[in-house]
Structures are given as structure tokens and as C-alpha cells.
Amino acid sequence: MPAGRILSRAGEEARPRGGTVTHVCPHDSRFGLLARGRCPEGARIPVRAGLVAALVGSSLAWGALGCGRDQVEIISAIPNGEAGIDAGAATCSSNLADRLRVFDISVGKSIAWQKYGYDGFPFDERVALAVQPTGEGYIAWGEVNPKAATDPTAPSPLGVHVTPVDANFARAGADVILPDGLEVSGLVAHDNGFAVLVRVLDPGQAIAIGDNGDFPTIASLVRYKNGQQAWQAYLTGSLSQDAAETQTVYSPFLEGQLVWSDSTYGAYFVVRGGTTDGNPAFWRDALVFRDSFGQPAPLSVTHGCSNNGGVRLIPDPNKVNLSGTANQPEMTGLCVQQSRVAVKLTALENDQTVSDQEVHWSGYSGAKLGSLVKTADGYLVFWLSLGASNDHTGHDIRMARFDNSFNLVAGPTWLTRTPNVEEWNLHVVPYGNNQFLMIYGEIAITGPADDTDWAMYLGNYSGLRMKIIAADGTTLAQTENPIQGAPTTANAEPVVLPDGSVAWAFVNPTPDYSQVITGPNGPGQTTLHLARVCFAQ
């Protein structure tokens, strides 16, 4: 499997201790893609070290790790002459920073990792990780279109890859490639394959969009089963086979979520009205359901939740049925209004205001999600907020607590207040009994303070922050300094693994948010990275 990279604190190089570890198979770039996750016979691969961060430890038992049936020895000779990692590093440390380890999978293709966002601010392309109960899973990512380097009209990414991984984060087979995929927007791992939400050109009658200045692409849900495509369902556009309101909307981007609950898929994503829509050119969200065969399930709806401050969707077994609608899928969603001052719960319920104290300016709300987390007695909502102030000194983290009927119990509460620091790519997931892991990036703001758009949040990426928090937001443990080398990304929520560990996928270990961009960033990144925070009570 890929050797988990040991990173160090406070900018110092990692200094692994001497010793030899067997049964570890890095997919080193010298060997390219390794078929079926097997290593070249007799390969002896040095451990790479020297990245900046605070990472040691995994709940994996080194002696149990393997790559196919081949045994590979990690030797002590590495580029800077440091000694190899020893097996003692496998325990899960009581120190939070020391629980993090990063794994690499070379893919041999240019991975799309950053794109043009609001006002040219560099936003993240989606790279999604999903796991089965066994711990095996998939990573979905987009490939950079080489034509985009010389043709600004060429779509990029072009081609969605789904890379299988085993429970040790080693490649477990060849990529499945959806050549027409333009964006990854959600991924579900099944025991016999996966389902992936992607954006594609409309294969039916293209929706007329007038002079909107974007592209009439649509949402598509693809199910792979036992190594073959089982079905593809178009969720919007003329071939959606769904409610009429889904046939007149399109998606220049999805920025969505995909979940599976019992027997139903829920896909929640951004849409815009075409010229024949009841609200032409109007941005909103769509929540579309499909059964296990890809056929329309009841209650697909579009909302007036103008995006994109983010949408979230979670499976919600035994949820309180507030809508009174029969056969309601057990899912709950959350969105951010774009041109209003509210963060609202949505999905099948009436909109429930989380906060009406949000800065907004023309076309955008200051709030950005964030996570929606189900607890035993309700819900926790986390988002990045400017509050009601117009000083615009960077987004900070807020949370609110709701009961099972979406009544506000506590909050909104500030969890961070850091002037001139932009908290970024916030995620919160369960991490043990009634406690949660909160991870996010920090950007030291250098942008112009008197600007009126996203340029005011440009700055230097400081690194990853991790905190363990209680349900009331109290900090139980935290990293002392920002960690380099394992950034979170925007819309792909981290995954809780079967042993309680938390993992996420990313591409560029050193993202740059210091200047506006005019198009997607790439090529140059050809390695997927998986970060894993082991779990210890």
C-alpha cells in the first residue's frame, strides 16, 4: 500500500526513526500505475519525508498491511539520508496532531484540483472519497482537459475517474472512467460497486439558456455494479423522466451532494432556469430522488434556495416527518441563501432559518457551509460566517444546535473569532461518543481590505487546523499550530471509517490562495492524496 508519509511540526523536517517495515507498497511515480495494487517484484522503495506538518500515527497495524501478495521492504536509504519508519509509529497517539498520516496514489494523469470561483477567487474542484463498511472504497476525480491550456472555451475537467482503493488506502484496481463527465459532485460506495453524481452535456434536447453566458449541462447519476455500468439516470433536462420542473433547468455547475438511504439515492445540487422555465435564469437548488434501479422516486423538488454558499445532504434514518408527506425519503438537507441574509435548513421541510445575522452584498451571502451533522437528539449546523458586521476581516466559524423537529436549541455560537484570518473549507464529522472532529484551513489575509468582492480574502495558506469538540461546541483538544501537507477541500465531506478514523481526499498539498485566477489550475498534479486521522478515545 502507499506508505503513509510522516510529516513534522512547526516547519521542521520529519525525522523518522530507524527500522524496517515490511508489507508496505508505495505507488511510487517511478513505477506508474500498478495493476491490481500489486508491487513490482523485488521492489525496494525508500520512504519520502521532509514535508511540513504534524503527522504520525495510524490505527492500521503495519504488520497486517499488504499489496497484492507481494512483500515489499521499505529500506532506510531515502533522499536526505534519514532512517526508515519503524513499526512503533503505528499506534494512535494521544496527541491530536500526531494522529494524522497521508497516503499517496499516483494516477499518471493531470488531476483537476482548483477552479475559478466568485470574483476569480481560487475554489476547489471536487475530489470525493467514499467507503464501504469493510473500509474499501473509491476516489472520484476529474481529469484536466489538455486542450484547455490553449482554448479557453474547452471544458475542463473532461473525464471523471473513479479509483478503487482497499482498506489500507492502496490502489485496488484500474480506474473506471466516465469520458463525458465534467464535474464530480457526489460518490456513494456500495459492496458491489459505486454510484457517482456527475455533470454532463445534455444528451436530449438541449435546454435553451438565452444569453446567460454559461453552458446547458445537466446532472447525471451513474451506477456501476460488479465491474460494469448498470444504469445512467439523467436528473435534469429533457430526459430526466421526472417532475416537469426538472426538465427546464440546467446546471453550469453542480456543487452538490449524493447520499444513499435504505433504498433511495438523494442528489442535491445547483440548477438554473432555462428560457422556458417558470423562473428563467434564476439560480436555485434541486433535490432529486432515484430508486436502486435509477427510476424516479417520489418527491423530487426544486427550491428557491439561491446558491452557492453551499448545500449539504445527509441520510437521516427515523427522522421526524415535518412535511406530512407520505413515503418521505429519510434525508435532510441544508443550503445557504445567496442574496439574502439567512442560512436555512431545507430538503422536504419548510425552510428553517439557522441564522439571519449574515453579511451579504449584491449576489452573494457572506455565509458558506460548513457541515450538517445528525446527533441523538437533533442536528448540529456549522458554517463560515462574517456575522452581521461589515468589517469583512475574514470568515469565522459558527454553529447552531437544533432538536429533531428543527427547533433552535442553542446558538448561533461563534467557535472562532480571528481577525485577518480566513477560515476555509470547514468540515465537522462524528469522532467517538458524542464528540466531533472539526477540520478546516487557515488563510492569512493579504487581500485589499476595502474591496467589495472575494478578492478581500486572498492570502497565504497557513495550513490545516484540527479540533475535537463536544456537541455544545466546547473544544476538548486541538492542534497547536497549522499543519502543512493535508488540506481539506470544499464540498467533499470527510468520511468516518469503520474503526472510527476520519479520512478525506485532496490533490495539491500546498494550495495557493494568494491571487485571483482566470481558469482551472492544472496540469501538474498527478497524485491523489488521502489523509487519515486515526481514532483514539
N, C-alpha and C positions, 0 to 999 in steps of 0.2 A: 504494500500500500504506500501512498505518498507519506514520506516522513514528516511528522508534524514539526514545523520549524519552531525552534526556541528563540524567543525574542527577549530583549533586555529592557531594563528600566532607565528612565531619565537620560536617554540618548546614548547610553554605553552599549558597546557591542556585547552580544551574548557570549558567555564563556561556558559551553557545555563541558561537563566533567568527562574524564577518560572512561573508556569501556567500550564494549561491543554489543550491539543489539542485532539479533537475527530476526528473520521473517518480516522484514520491512522492505517494501519495494517502492521507492520513489519513481514517479513517471518523469524522469529527468529528460530535459529537452534534447539531450544527445541521442535518445532512443526513439523520439517521436511518440506516436500513439502506440500503445501496447495492446495487442489484440487480447480480448477476454481478460484483461487485467493481469496478464502473466508477464514476468520479467524476462529479459534476455538471459539465456542460460549462462551461469557463471558471473553474472554482472556483479561488480563491486562498486557501489556508488557512494561518494562522500556526502556527508551531511552538509547542507549550506547553512551558514549562520551569518550574523552581522546586521540583521535588521533591527530597527529600534522599536522597543516596546517592552511590555512586562508580561511575558507569557511563558509559563511552564505548566505542565500538568495535564493529564487526561485521565478519564475514567477507564480508558482502554487498558487492558493488560497486554503489555508488549509481547509476552511470550505466546499470546494467542493470535497475534496478527500474522496474516499471510498474504501472499499474492499468487493466485492460482495455486499450483502445487510446488512452485519453485521456492527455494530458500535463498535469500539474498542477505549478504552480510554488509552492514554499514561499517566502513573502515574509518580509522581515526584521521586519515590524511584528508584534510579539507583545504580550500584555497588559502586561508590565512594561518594554517598550521595548527588550528585548535583541535582538541581531542573530541572524539565522538560522544554522542549522548549515551548515558547508561540507563539501565532499566529502573533505577531508583526514581527517575523523573516521572514515572507513570502514575504515582499516587495523586489524588486530588487534594491540592493544598488548602489549608485553612485561609490563606491569603487570596483574596478575590482575583487580583491581577495575575497571580501565578496559575490560575486555573485555565488560562486561555492558550490554545495551540492552533496553529494554522497549517492546513494541508493544501498541497498543490496538485492540480491535474492539468497537464499540458494537452491542448486540443489541436494545435497545429493550424489554427485558423485565427483571423483577426476578430476579436470579440468586441461588440458594441458595448460601450460602458458609460458614455456621457453624451448628453444631447442638449440642444438649445432649449432653454426654458423661458419663463417670463422675463422680458426685457434683456434677453441674452444671458441671464444667469445660468451657470452650468448645473443642470439637473442630471440625475442618474437614469440610465437605461435599466430596465428591469432584468435582474438575474435571479431566478426563482429556485429555491430548494424545497423538495417535498420528500417525506419519508414514509415508509410502511411501518406497521407495528414491529416488524423484525429489525428495523433500523436501516434496511436497504432503501434506496431511493433514487431520485433523479434530480438533475440540474437543468433548467431550461434557460437558454440564452440566444441572443441574436447575433448573426454574423455581419460584419461590416461589408457593405457593398463597395468593391474596389472602384466602381465607376463614379461613386460619389466624390472622389478626390478631384475629378476634372469636370464633372457635370453636376451642378448644384441642384438640378431637378431630379436626379436619380434617387430613388428611395433607399434609405439606409437606416437601420439594418435591413437586409434582404436574406431571408432564410433563417428559420428558427431551428436550433439544435436542442435535442433532449439527450443528455449524457447520463447513462446509468452508473450508479456508484453502489458499492457494497457497504455493509455496516461499519467498516473501518475507513470509509472515505477513499477507497481505491476505485479506479475505473473498473466497471463490471461488464463492459461490452462496448460495441460500436455505437456511435450516435444514431439516433433516429433524426432524420432531417425533414422538415416541412419547408420545401423550397420557396413557397409563396408567402411564408409568414413574414410579417413586417414589424411585429412587436410581440413580446411576451407579456401577458397580463395576468397570469394565474396558472397554477400547477397543482394537481392532486395525484398522489401516488396510491395505486391500488396493488393488491397482492399479485395481480396478473398483468400489470401494465400501468398506464397513467392516462390522465386527461389533462389537456392543456388549452388555455384560452389565449387565442392569438388574434391579431388584426390582419385582414387580407383584402385584396381588391374584390369588389362585389362581382360574383360570377353570374348574377342575374341581370336585370335591368338596372343599370347604374342610376342612383338617385341624383336628380338634378339639384345642384347646390348654388346656382346663380354665381354671384361674384364674391362668394365667401372667402376665396383665396386659399382654400385648403383642398384636401383630396377626399373623394367619396368612398373611403374604405369602411369596412364593417367588421363586426365581431364574429368570430368563428370558434366553436368548441370542437376539439378533435379528441377522439378516444382511441388509444392503442391498447390492444389486448392480445396477450400471448404472441407478441412479436409482430403483429400485423395491425393495420388500421381497421378498426371495427366500424367506425362511422365518423362523419363530419356533419355538424349541425350549424347552419348559419343563423345567428341570433338576431340580427337586424338585416334590413334590406329586403328586396322583393322576394327572396327565397326563405324568409325566416319562418314561414308557416305558423306564425304566432299572431298575437293581437295586432289589429290594424296599425296601432300607434308605433309598433316596432318596424313597420315596413316603409316608413317615410323619414327615418332618422339614420344617420351615419356617424362614424367615429374617426375624426382626423387623428386622434389618439385615444387609447382606452384607459390607461392608468387605473386598472381595475383590480378586482379580486375574484377568485374562484374557490368555492368550497363544496364539499360533499356532505350531505346529512342524510343518513339512513338509506334512502333510495333516490335522492334528488340532488342534482347539481344546481347551485346558485351562482350566477355570473352577474357581477355588479360592476358597471363601467360607465364611462363618459359617452354621451351622444350629443348630436347637434341636429336640429331640424333642417330637412331639405326644403326646396321651394314649395313642394306640395304638402308639407307638414302643417298641422294646425298652428304651430309656432315656428315659422321659418327662421332659420339662423340662430334660434335660441338654444343655448347650452343647457343641458340638464343631465341627470343620471338615469340609467336604465337597470332594472333588476329583472333578470330573465331566468326562468327555471327550465330545466330539462330532466327527463327521467333517465334511467340507466341505459336506455336504447337511443337516447338523443331526441326523443319526441317531446313536443311541448307539454309541459306540466302547467297546471292552472296558476293563475295569479301573476303572470308576468306583467310588469308595470313600468312606466316611465314617470319620473318625478320632476319637480321644478327645482331641484337642488343644484343650483349653478355651481360648476366646478371650475378650477380644480384646486381646491385646498386639500383634496384627498377623499377617498372613500375606503371604508373598511367593511368586511363582512365576515361573520363567524358562524360556525354551526352552533345551534342553541337548543339542545335536547330538552324537552319538557318545559319550554318557555311558556310564559303566560300569554294567552291569546287575547291581545288587547283590541284587535281589529274585529273580532267576532266572525271572521271568515272561516268557513269550514275547510278542512284539509289544508290548513296553512302550513307551508314548509317551515321546519324548525330552524330558522336562521334569523339573525339580527344584523342590521347594517348601520353604518354611521357615515355621515357626509359633512362637508364644510360648505356653507354658502359662500359664493364667490363675491357677490356685490352687496351683501348685507352684513350685519354685524353679529351674526349668530353662528354658533356651532350646533348642529341639530342631529338628533337620532332620527333615523328614517326607516327604510325597509317597508314592512307591511303595516306598521303602526302610523298613526298620525305623527307628524313631526313633533319632537320633544326638544325644547331648547336646552342646551347644555350651558351655553354662556351667551349673554347679549352684551358683553363688555369687550368687544374686539375692534381694534382699529381697522378701518377699511379705507380704500381710496378707489378711484374710478376703475371698475372692472376687476377688483380683487379684494378679498377679505384678508386681514393680516394673519388669520389663523391657518395652521397647517397641521394635519394629522401626522403622527400620533397612532395610538392603538386603542382598540376596544377589547376589553378583557372580561370574560364571564367569571363570577365568583359564586360561592354557595348561596349568598343572599342578595345577589344583584349584579351590577356592572360597574367597572371602572373605565373611565374615559380619560385619555391622555392626549394632549395636543401642544403644539408650539404656538405661542401667543405673544402678541405685542401689548396685550391688555387694552385698556381704553385710552392710554396715553398716546400722544402724537410725537413723543421724543424719538421714537424709532431707533433705539440703541441696541437692537437685536432681539430676536425671538427667544423667549424663555419657556420653561416647561410648566404647564398647568394640568391639574387633574380635577375630576369631579366624580362623586360616588352616587349611584342610583340603586334603588331597590328593584325587585323583579318586575314591578309594574312601571318602571321608569320614573318614579318619583325621586326628586333630588333629595339625597340624604346629607351630603356634605360637599362643600366647595361652591364655586371653583376655588382651588387652592394652588398657590404658587409653590413649585418644588425647586425651582432655581430662579435667581434674580442676579444676572451677571451683565452689567453694563458693558457695551462694546464687544460682547461675545455673542456670536450667533450659534445657538444650539441647533443641531441639524440632524435629519434622518433619525428621528426618535422612534424607539420601539420598546414595548413592555410585554413580557411573557411570564407565565407561571414558572416559579422556580422553588419547588418544595411546597410544604404545607402552609398555605395562606401567606406566602411571600412571593415576591416577583423580582425578576431581573430587568432592570431598566438600562438600556444601552443607547448611546447617541454620540454624535460627533460634535466637535467644537471648532468654530472658525473665528480667529482673531480678526475682527473687522478692521479693514483699511479703506473701505469704500467711502465716497463723499457723504458726509452727514446731512447735507442739505438737499440731497437728491429726492426724487419723488417716485422712484421705482426700485426694482430689486437690486440695482447696482449698489445701493447703500449697504448691502450685506456682504459684498465681496470682501475677501480677506484670505489669510493664510490658514490652512488646515492644521489644527493643533494636534488632533488625534481623537481616539475613542475614549469615552467615559463609560464606566460601568458602576451601577449601584444595585444593591439588594434593598428593596423597600417592603414595608408592610402595607396592608390594604388601606391604611389611612394616609399613606404617603411618607411615613416616617422612615428615614434612612437607617438601615441595620448594618450595612457595610458598604464600602466604596473604595474605588481605586484612588490613590493619592494624586497621581499625575496622569495627563492624557497619554494614551498608548498609541504608538505608531504601528502601522502594518496590518491592521484588521478593521477597516472602516465599515460601518453599516451603510446600506443603500436605502433608497427612498421607499418604495411601496411593497417590497417583498418582506413580509413579517418573518422573524426568526422562527425556527422550528424547535419544538420540545421533543427530544429524542426519548426512546423507550426507557432509558436509565435516568431520566430527569435532566440530562445535559441539554444545553441550548446551542444551536448551530445556525449559521447563515452563510450565504454565498456572496462573494464580491469579486471584482476583477482587478481594479487598479489599487495596489496597496498604498499609494501616495497620491490621492486625488488632489486636484488643483482647483480652488475656488477663488483665485485672486484676480481674475479678469473675465470679462464677458466673452462669450464665444458666438460664432455665427453659424455653426453647424455641428453635426455629431463629431465627437472626438474618436479617433481611430484612423488608420490601424495602429498597431504597435503592441497591443496586449494579446497574448496568445495562451495565457494560462489562467484557468479558473482557480479560485482560492476558496477554501471552506474554513471558516473559523468555528471553533468548538470550545465552549466553556463547560468544563466538567461540573458535575453536581456533587456537593457535599453538604450535609446538614450542619 
